[in-house]
Amino acid sequence: PPKEPNLVNLDITSMCALVSEVTNGGCLSSEVQEWTLTAPQRAQCVEEELKSPLDLPGVINGRRVCAALETLERFEKILHLVGGERERLRWESEWRPRVEVLSKKPISSRVKDLKLPTAQEEVFGAGDALQAVTFT
């Protein structure tokens, strides 16, 4: 079998999962419990996390991490709009320093031929061009 790539390419949802209070042991906190009361799908999300915790950091462990500049900028806007203080701190102290920013858009011709929306093309095109595992 081929060797597993040492580079991980992140999209917005994977960055959300890395910093979320829900996926970082906060499921039973009062803030998260309050948050679940506002929409049934939030309660389901917490229930699933408690049953089967996401260990994205464990999967990433030891690998280089990258993200397209535009993807990173969109994520940071979302994080500053809806993220809590601990989530923003987790991003700034634990994850942002590890993410290599892809300022040039390496997009493989394979992905370009798929005619994806620009945001998806950036993520999957970079992952394919760099032979990275894209987490989404």
C-alpha positions in Angstrom: 0.0 0.0 0.0 1.1 3.6 -0.6 2.7 5.5 2.2 0.3 7.8 4.1 1.0 11.5 3.3 2.7 13.5 6.0 0.8 16.7 5.0 -2.7 17.4 6.2 -4.8 20.0 4.4 -7.6 21.6 6.4 -10.9 23.1 5.3 -13.2 25.3 7.4 -15.1 22.4 9.0 -12.0 20.6 10.1 -10.6 23.8 11.6 -14.0 24.3 13.4 -13.7 20.7 14.7 -10.1 21.3 16.0 -11.1 24.3 18.1 -14.8 23.5 19.1 -15.6 23.3 22.7 -17.8 20.3 21.8 -14.9 18.3 20.4 -12.5 19.4 23.1 -14.1 17.9 26.2 -16.6 20.6 26.8 -19.8 18.7 26.0 -21.0 18.7 29.6 -20.2 22.4 30.3 -23.0 24.7 31.2 -22.3 26.9 28.1 -22.5 23.9 25.7 -25.6 22.5 27.4 -27.3 25.9 27.1 -26.2 26.0 23.4 -27.9 22.7 22.8 -31.3 24.0 23.9 -31.5 26.4 20.9 -31.6 23.7 18.2 -32.3 20.0 18.2 -29.3 19.3 15.8 -27.0 20.8 18.4 -28.1 18.3 21.1 -27.6 15.5 18.5 -24.1 16.8 17.8 -23.2 16.7 21.5 -24.8 13.3 22.0 -22.8 11.9 19.1 -19.6 13.5 20.4 -20.2 11.9 23.8 -20.8 8.5 22.2 -17.9 8.6 19.7 -15.4 11.4 20.4 -13.7 13.0 17.5 -9.9 12.7 17.8 -8.8 14.9 15.0 -5.7 16.1 16.8 -4.7 12.4 17.3 -5.0 11.7 13.6 -3.0 14.8 12.7 -0.3 14.2 15.3 3.2 14.2 13.9 2.1 15.6 10.5 2.5 19.0 8.9 -0.7 21.0 8.6 -1.6 23.4 5.9 -4.6 25.5 4.6 -5.2 27.8 1.7 -5.0 31.5 2.7 -8.6 32.2 1.6 -9.9 29.2 3.6 -8.0 30.3 6.6 -9.3 33.9 6.4 -12.9 32.7 6.0 -12.5 30.4 9.0 -11.1 33.2 11.2 -14.0 35.5 10.3 -16.4 32.7 11.4 -14.4 32.0 14.5 -14.4 35.7 15.6 -18.1 36.0 14.8 -19.4 32.9 16.6 -16.5 31.3 18.5 -16.2 31.5 22.3 -13.2 32.8 24.1 -11.7 29.3 24.7 -12.2 28.4 21.1 -10.5 31.5 19.9 -7.7 31.0 22.4 -7.3 27.3 21.3 -7.0 28.4 17.7 -4.4 31.1 18.4 -2.3 29.2 20.9 -2.5 25.5 19.7 -3.5 25.4 16.0 -2.8 28.7 14.2 1.0 28.4 14.8 1.1 25.0 13.2 -0.8 25.8 10.0 1.3 26.5 7.0 -0.5 29.1 4.9 -0.7 28.4 1.2 -0.7 31.9 -0.2 -0.4 30.7 -3.8 -3.3 28.5 -5.0 -1.8 25.2 -6.1 -4.8 23.7 -7.8 -4.3 20.4 -9.6 -5.8 20.1 -13.1 -7.8 17.0 -12.0 -9.7 19.2 -9.5 -9.9 22.1 -11.9 -11.7 19.9 -14.4 -14.4 19.1 -11.8 -15.8 22.6 -12.0 -16.3 23.0 -8.2 -17.3 26.2 -6.5 -14.2 28.3 -5.8 -14.0 27.6 -2.1 -14.1 23.9 -2.6 -11.7 24.1 -5.5 -9.2 25.9 -3.3 -9.3 23.2 -0.6 -9.4 20.1 -2.8 -7.2 21.5 -5.5 -4.5 22.3 -3.0 -4.8 18.9 -1.3 -4.5 17.1 -4.6 -1.7 19.3 -5.9 0.4 18.8 -2.7 -0.6 15.1 -2.3 -1.9 15.9 1.1 -4.7 14.3 3.0 -7.6 16.8 3.0 -9.7 16.7 6.2 -13.3 17.9 5.7 
